[in-house]
Amino acid sequence: MPNLELVFCTPQDFVFDDIVMINLSWEDNGTTLTVELADWTDTLESKGFKAMLEDWVNIVVSGGMEEKVKQRNFSTHVFCDSLVEHIR
């Protein structure tokens, strides 16, 4: 049985019913809509992280990110790395 995560919310036009790792179902104006992923779909992809990472890499590679932003991001990674090393 897949991991099940229940989410209840009430946006104006529809209600999300349940989210399973491999599909998303919701009701919209009395019609149940479902988006299904193949059962082998990577969690990073199903949760949207793969698309975010690919977008970030494309921005960095294309030069679309200011140098000061890159340095800030890099310094955060250096800090986290040193913290992990200290804990080990």
C-alpha atoms as a printed R data frame, in Angstrom:
   type eleno elety resid chain resno       x      y       z
1  ATOM     1    CA   MET     A     1   0.000  0.000   0.000
2  ATOM     2    CA   PRO     A     2   1.451  3.435  -0.908
3  ATOM     3    CA   ASN     A     3   2.127  6.095   1.690
4  ATOM     4    CA   LEU     A     4  -1.026  8.164   2.152
5  ATOM     5    CA   GLU     A     5  -1.067 11.830   3.035
6  ATOM     6    CA   LEU     A     6  -4.484 13.371   3.663
7  ATOM     7    CA   VAL     A     7  -4.959 17.065   3.002
8  ATOM     8    CA   PHE     A     8  -8.182 18.943   3.603
9  ATOM     9    CA   CYS     A     9  -8.505 22.529   2.460
10 ATOM    10    CA   THR     A    10 -11.297 24.656   1.100
11 ATOM    11    CA   PRO     A    11 -10.215 27.032  -1.649
12 ATOM    12    CA   GLN     A    12 -12.999 29.035  -3.233
13 ATOM    13    CA   ASP     A    13 -13.759 26.739  -6.182
14 ATOM    14    CA   PHE     A    14 -12.739 23.244  -5.120
15 ATOM    15    CA   VAL     A    15 -11.646 20.955  -2.284
16 ATOM    16    CA   PHE     A    16  -8.565 18.729  -2.345
17 ATOM    17    CA   ASP     A    17  -9.559 15.324  -1.038
18 ATOM    18    CA   ASP     A    18  -6.434 13.221  -0.699
19 ATOM    19    CA   ILE     A    19  -2.895 13.100  -1.976
20 ATOM    20    CA   VAL     A    20  -1.130  9.800  -2.517
21 ATOM    21    CA   MET     A    21   2.533  9.735  -3.497
22 ATOM    22    CA   ILE     A    22   1.584  8.654  -7.030
23 ATOM    23    CA   ASN     A    23  -1.655 10.549  -7.676
24 ATOM    24    CA   LEU     A    24  -3.613 13.636  -6.777
25 ATOM    25    CA   SER     A    25  -7.413 13.714  -6.700
26 ATOM    26    CA   TRP     A    26  -9.688 16.645  -6.074
27 ATOM    27    CA   GLU     A    27 -13.278 17.620  -6.592
28 ATOM    28    CA   ASP     A    28 -14.115 20.617  -8.758
29 ATOM    29    CA   ASN     A    29 -17.755 21.671  -9.103
30 ATOM    30    CA   GLY     A    30 -18.983 18.136  -8.394
31 ATOM    31    CA   THR     A    31 -16.496 16.425 -10.730
32 ATOM    32    CA   THR     A    32 -13.623 14.332  -9.365
33 ATOM    33    CA   LEU     A    33 -10.364 15.074 -11.180
34 ATOM    34    CA   THR     A    34  -7.256 12.901 -10.840
35 ATOM    35    CA   VAL     A    35  -3.659 13.317 -11.974
36 ATOM    36    CA   GLU     A    36  -1.738 10.042 -11.880
37 ATOM    37    CA   LEU     A    37   2.000  9.477 -12.038
38 ATOM    38    CA   ALA     A    38   3.589  6.179 -12.930
39 ATOM    39    CA   ASP     A    39   4.279  4.112  -9.795
40 ATOM    40    CA   TRP     A    40   8.023  4.412 -10.492
41 ATOM    41    CA   THR     A    41   8.004  8.231 -10.514
42 ATOM    42    CA   ASP     A    42  10.807  9.627  -8.375
43 ATOM    43    CA   THR     A    43   9.657 11.453  -5.234
44 ATOM    44    CA   LEU     A    44  11.698 14.503  -6.246
45 ATOM    45    CA   GLU     A    45   9.699 14.655  -9.471
46 ATOM    46    CA   SER     A    46   6.287 13.958  -7.941
47 ATOM    47    CA   LYS     A    47   6.755 16.657  -5.299
48 ATOM    48    CA   GLY     A    48   8.018 19.234  -7.813
49 ATOM    49    CA   PHE     A    49  11.598 19.466  -6.555
50 ATOM    50    CA   LYS     A    50  13.147 18.150  -9.777
51 ATOM    51    CA   ALA     A    51  11.544 20.949 -11.807
52 ATOM    52    CA   MET     A    52  12.667 23.560  -9.257
53 ATOM    53    CA   LEU     A    53  16.249 22.263  -9.297
54 ATOM    54    CA   GLU     A    54  16.357 22.158 -13.097
55 ATOM    55    CA   ASP     A    55  15.006 25.706 -13.278
56 ATOM    56    CA   TRP     A    56  17.590 26.932 -10.753
57 ATOM    57    CA   VAL     A    57  20.450 25.259 -12.667
58 ATOM    58    CA   ASN     A    58  19.223 26.788 -15.943
59 ATOM    59    CA   ILE     A    59  19.129 30.266 -14.383
60 ATOM    60    CA   VAL     A    60  22.655 29.914 -12.989
61 ATOM    61    CA   VAL     A    61  24.080 28.479 -16.232
62 ATOM    62    CA   SER     A    62  22.419 31.153 -18.391
63 ATOM    63    CA   GLY     A    63  23.889 33.932 -16.254
64 ATOM    64    CA   GLY     A    64  20.430 35.036 -15.177
65 ATOM    65    CA   MET     A    65  21.390 35.202 -11.507
66 ATOM    66    CA   GLU     A    66  23.258 38.168 -10.061
67 ATOM    67    CA   GLU     A    67  26.726 37.427  -8.713
68 ATOM    68    CA   LYS     A    68  25.820 38.679  -5.211
69 ATOM    69    CA   VAL     A    69  22.888 36.232  -5.098
70 ATOM    70    CA   LYS     A    70  25.154 33.355  -6.177
71 ATOM    71    CA   GLN     A    71  27.692 34.298  -3.493
72 ATOM    72    CA   ARG     A    72  24.974 34.507  -0.827
73 ATOM    73    CA   ASN     A    73  23.638 31.090  -1.819
74 ATOM    74    CA   PHE     A    74  27.131 29.607  -1.920
75 ATOM    75    CA   SER     A    75  28.005 31.026   1.510
76 ATOM    76    CA   THR     A    76  24.867 29.394   2.933
77 ATOM    77    CA   HIS     A    77  25.985 26.024   1.543
78 ATOM    78    CA   VAL     A    78  29.493 26.506   2.961
79 ATOM    79    CA   PHE     A    79  27.991 27.287   6.369
80 ATOM    80    CA   CYS     A    80  25.739 24.202   6.263
81 ATOM    81    CA   ASP     A    81  28.657 22.023   5.192
82 ATOM    82    CA   SER     A    82  30.814 23.282   8.069
83 ATOM    83    CA   LEU     A    83  27.936 22.692  10.493
84 ATOM    84    CA   VAL     A    84  27.552 19.087   9.308
85 ATOM    85    CA   GLU     A    85  31.314 18.526   9.622
86 ATOM    86    CA   HIS     A    86  31.254 19.962  13.157
87 ATOM    87    CA   ILE     A    87  28.397 17.653  14.184
88 ATOM    88    CA   ARG     A    88  30.136 14.572  12.804
